[in-house]
């Protein structure tokens, strides 16, 4: 799945394997192995590809058929982040009020992007 999506995304941007390899700082042969399914990128490279093609890593890896998260999906991912779980559990208000607060934080966070 990853190799097919990577190749398709590259072609949709009309880029060569050499261009992508240079962008990633690897050899063209190394990049070709990604598209051939003979190698997988490390975490840092996967994130770089995701950013370049403006898709989620889940989409690249085949875990989702949606290249972009909807606003609600992005918010759900935000509130379910394990790093925020402790903070969220400690909020003194009711669950509904907590979600309103998190939504406001999320909206402010999105405006900074």
HUDA-V412079 format. One record per pair of residues at least 12 apart in sequence whose ideal C-beta (glycine too) atoms are under 7 Angstrom apart, sorted by the first residue. I is the first residue (numbers start at 0). J is the second residue. If there is no record, write none. Layout:
i	j
I	J
I	J
//
This chain:
i	j
0	61
1	39
1	59
1	60
1	61
2	33
2	34
2	35
2	36
4	58
4	59
4	61
5	33
5	34
5	48
5	59
6	34
8	52
8	54
16	30
16	31
16	34
22	51
23	44
23	47
45	59
54	66
54	67
55	67
55	68
74	102
74	105
77	105
78	101
//
